[in-house]
Amino acid sequence: MSHGSSKASWTAVLVCLAGILIGGIALIPAPNWVLFTIGAVMTLLAGPIGLIMSRAGLGAERAPGHGRTEQGVDEHRSTLD
């Protein structure tokens, strides 16, 4: 079992961590707001980057029995929820 490890997820995590690191360093000792904004934008773009890479085929496969079925509902959920 891969626990969702994929190129898409690792790229998203690393971009997010790099953005947090850049944003944090930008606040020491005197705030550099341009560098902080670059870090914040990187952090916010990490999710869409991972999603785009996942949809491009670089994400992990769904585990059997999880997700949508032909009827469009998750087979583990009751339709009365």
HELIX and SHEET records of a PDB file:
HELIX    1   1 LYS A    7  ALA A   26  1                                  20    
HELIX    2   2 TRP A   33  MET A   53  1                                  21    
HELIX    3   3 SER A   54  LEU A   58  3                                   5    
END                                                                             
